[in-house]
Amino acid sequence: MTEPRTGPTAECPTPRTAPRTTEPEQHPGEGHEAAILLERARAAVDPVLRAALGSLPGPMRRIALYHFGWEHADGTPAEGGSGKAIRPALVLAAASALGGPEARTAAVRAAAAVELVHNFTLLHDDVMDRDTTRRHRPTAWKVFGDTDAILAGDTLQALALRLLAEDAHPAAPAAAVRLADCVVELCAGQHADTSMERRDPGGVTLAETLAMAEAKTGALLGCACAIGALYAGSGDADVAALDAFGREAGLAFQLIDDVIGIWGDPRRTGKAAGADLAARKKSLPVVAALTSGTPAAAELASLYATAHREEDLERIALAVERAGGRDWAQVQAADRMARAMQEVARAVPDPEAAGGLLALAEFVTRRST
């Protein structure tokens, strides 16, 4: 596990010059390679996912298919999206970068397993965070209740490990161990997140928030890249480098996601505006603002200590921005991306071979939904 960045830049953020667009702009042709990789990944893993979900008992199958967007709540077919497939795309891109097309093909089941674990976390996170919308419709717990949503998430984790247990590829046992270890880290990160929510706003440091974000978000992206490297037959050094690449890209992802969570457009994100602020979540921009030592930080701490009022959300968002939280998050996201590129170059020095991984990493920090 890489160490979170500490020191003056991380612990004492100050307003910096950085783009102030609410959402990253996309230029014509930008992200085209990533879009193709994501589409191919989804086409490769969806049949495996559908077969796995189809093996579930009726009630669990219905909830899982609803969560993936493939059925309506009443069980009729739906055309909804099942997510961007970033994590399975990383598995396949890593396998391809280090082992070529044959390794990519061999890693499809493993990629589906990673996607199942990701969706297990989404089902549970939505319950714990009380998020009411995902992918532009009600979350599973809102439709089926807390208990059923939690149980459906548990079944997805079990399915993920079963996919790897049934895989005859020689890398499958090591991938299963790595994925299981990742789930433990994810749960530890979620525990840290929920425990921090109960603490006084002034008592949370930026270093521990970064460590929590790495465990919650970076760990699974790193695991995805490492599993791809395992299926390519790579050695320990290359597997470790790709894990580090995914973790750094994951932190960049989380930083941008936190920015979108405060300033994003609900029509594009599918989530309620200001939900993180309303829940008084200690997201990265918020903690950066709270620890900035600026007058706006004191105002933000006072606002965060009060009960939620809808009319306060705009003031809170402005206080985060004035205290430098937004600028810091954007600068940090760029810094983490630079680190990610350094890590991938260690394992895949040929830029052309690494192109898919770099395109996906760039995509997740420029996404607008």
N, C-alpha and C positions, 0 to 999 in steps of 0.2 A: 504493500500500500504506500503510495507516494505521500510525502509530507505536504500538508497545505502550506502555501506561501505565507510567511510571516515577515515582520519587519515594518519599516515605515510605510511602505506602499499599501500593505495589507491591513495594518492595524490602525493607521491614521489617515483615512482617505480624505482628500480635499477635493473641491470641485476642479475638474480637469476639462480641457477642451476636447470634446468628443461629439460625434453626430447626435442630434437630438430628435431624429425621426422617431415617431411612436413605434414604427415597425421597420425592420430592415428592408430597404428598397431592392427590388429585383429588376435587373436590366434585361433587355431582350437577349435570349440565349444563355443567360446566367443560370447555372444549375441544371443545364440540359443533360450533362453526363450523369449527374446524381439522379435525376428523374428517371432516366433509362435504367440505371442500376436498381432503383427502388421498384420500378415496375417489373423488372425481371425477377427480383427477389420475391415479390408478392406472387407472381405467377408460379414460381418454383415451390414456395412453402405453403400456399393456400390449400392445394390438394392434400398435403400431409396434415395440415391443421384441421381441415374439414373431416378427414377420416378419423383423426384422434377425437375430436369433439363428438363425432357420430357414435363413438364407442361408449359414451357416458350414459348413465341411467337417465331416464326421461326428464325429470325435473332439473337436474344439473345440466343436461344437454340444452334444454330450453333457455336457461339463464345464460349459459356460455355463448350460444348462438346469438342471443339478443345483444350481449356485450360486444361481440365481434361485428355486429351490424348486419348479420346475415339473416336474421329473422326479426319480425316485429314481436311485441310483447305477447300477442295472441298466438304466436307460433307460425304465422304465415310468412312466406319468403320476403326478404327485404333487400334493397339494393344499396344499403348504407356501406360506407367505407369501414374497414377494420384497422385503420391506422396506416402510418406511412411505411412501416416495415423497415425502419432504420436499423434496428439491431440485427435482424436476419440478413439484411444487406451487408452489414459489416462482417458478419461471419463469412459470407460468400466472397466478399471482396478480399478479405484477408487470405482465405484459402487460395483464391485465384492469384493473388500477388506473389505468394510464396510457393505455390504448387501447380499453377496453371489450371486449365479448364477441367481436368480430371479431378483435381482436389476440390474444385468448386462443386461439381456434381455430387461428389461423395459426401459433402458437408450439408446437404439440404436438410436431412433429418435433424442434425444438430442445430441448424439455423431455426427450424420450426420449434425445437425445444427451448431455445433462447426466447423466442417470441411468446411462447406459452408462459414462461416465467415472468416476462415483462407484463403480460396481461393479468397474471396472478397479483402482481403488485398494484396494478391500476384498480382492480376490484376492491382490494383491501384499503388502498389509500383513499378511494372515494368514500368509503364508509367512515374511516377515521377522520378525514377532513370535512366530512359532510358536504362534499361537492355534489351539486344537483344536476349538472349537465356534463356530458362528455361526447365528443364527436357530434355535436349539435342535436342531442336528444337526451332525455332523462337518464341518469346513471342507473345501473342495475339495482342498487339498493333502494332507490326511489320507487322502482317498479315492483320489485319482488321482496323487499325488506332486507334488513341488515343480515339476519341469519343466513338466508339463502344466498346472498351475494358473497358472504365470507366463505361459505361452503363451496360455492362455485369456484372461487379463487383457489381454495385448497386443492380442488380436483385438477385445476390447470397445472399447478406445481407437480402433482403426482404424474400427470400425463407427460410432462416434460422429462422427468427422470425415466419414465417407462420408455419413451422414444429412444433415449440413449442406451438404456439397458438392453433393448432389443436390436440395437445397431451392431452389425458384425464388424464394422470398421475397427482396426486396431487402436485408433485414437479414442474410441468411444468411452472406455473406462476412465481415462484421464480427464476427458471432457465432462463426464458425469461428476467426478470429484470436484473439478473446478466450478461447475455450475452449482453444486450443493454448497460449497464454501461461499460462493457469491450470494446465495440466498441468505445464509447466516449473516453476511456483512450487510445485506440490504435490510434485514430485520433490525440489526444493531443501529443502522443509520436511521431507520424509521423511529426506533425507540428514542434515539438522541433528539430527533426532530420534535416528537410529541412532548418529551420532557422539557425541552427548551421553551415550548409554548406556555408551560406553566410557570416559568421563571420570570422575574422582574426584567423588563426590557433593558435596563442598564447593567444587568449581570451577565449578559451573553457576549462572548468575545467573537471577533471575526474569524480567528483561527479555528475555533471549534465549529463555527458555522460552515466554514469551508470543508472541514473534515467530515461533517455530517453530509454535506452535499456530495462529496466524493463517494461516500458509502452508499447513499441513496440513488445517485444517478451515474457517477463515473464508474462504479464497480461493474455494473452490468454491461456498459459499453466496452469496458476493458475486457471483461470476460468474453464477450462476443468476438472481439478481435483475436484474443488468445486462443479460443476454441477453433477459429478458422486456421490459425497457425498450426495448431495440433493436427488438424486434418490434412494439412499440407506436409506433415512429417518434419516440421521444423524443430530445431534444438531449443534448449532452455533459454538461451540468450535472446533469440528472436521472439519466442513466445512472451518473454518478459517485456521486451521492447514494445510489442503490439499491445500488451495489456496496459502499459504506461501510456501509449498513444491514445487508446480508448478512454482511459481515465481523464486525461487532460482535455480531450474533445468533449467528454461528458461534463466536465466542469464548465467549459465554455457554453455547452448546451444549457446547463442549469442557470447560468448567469443570464443568458438571453431569455430563457423561459420565465425567470423571475421578473425581468424587465417587462415582458409581455403581460405577465400576470397583473401588473400594476397599470400599465399604460396601453395595453392592447385593445383592439377593437373587438367587442363580443361578436359582431357579425362575421368576423374572420376567424376568431379563436374558438368559437363555440362554447365559451365559458363566460360566466357573469363578470362584468367589469368590476375591478376592485375587490374581488372575493377574498384575496389574500389579506388585503388591508382590513376588510370587515372582520375577518377571523383573527386579526392581530398576529398573523404569521410573521415569524422572524426570518424572512427571506433575506438573501444576500444583499440586495440594495438597501433594505431596511436596516440591517445590522451595520452595514457600512456607514449609513447615515447616522445611526444612533451613536457610533463610536468615533465620529468625526471631530468632536470637540467644538463644533460650531454652534452659534445661537439657534440655528434651525434644528439642531440635534436635540436641544433641550425642549423646544416646542414639540418635536415629534415624540419624545419620551412622555411628555404630558398627555398628548393626544392618545398615545398607545395605552396609557394606563386607565383610560376611561372606557366605559361600556360603549358598544357600537351604536352609532347614530348615522343614518344614511347621509345626512347633510355634512358630516365630517370627512367623508372620503376624499373629496377634492382637496381639502386643506391638508390632509395627511399625505396625499400624493405629492402635493407641492412642497411640503416640508422635506420629504425624502429627496426630492430633486434639489432643493436649495441647499441641503446638507451634503450634497455631492454623491448621493447613493447611486443615482442613475448613471452619471458619468463614470464613476468608479467601476460599476458593473460592466459597462461597455469596454472600458480600457482593459479590465481584467480578462474579459472574454477574448479579446485580441491577443493578449499575452499568453493565455492558455492554448490558443490555437497555434501560436508560434512554437510553444513547447511540444505540442502534439506532432508538428511537422518534424521537429528534431528527432523525436523518438522513432517515428516511422522510418526515417532515413537510416537509422541504425540497422534495421532489419531488412529494409527494401531500398538499397541505395539508388536503384534505377528509377528515376522519376516517372517514367512511362509505366513501369510495372506497379508503382505505388499510386498511380493516378486515380483509381477507383476509390481507394481509402481516403485520399485527400479530398476528392470531390464530395464524398459523403460527409466528411468532417466540416467542410466549408458550408455544405447545405444546412446542417443542423444549427449553425450559428447565423444563418441568413434567412431562416424560415420566418414566415409571417403568420402562421396559423398553428 
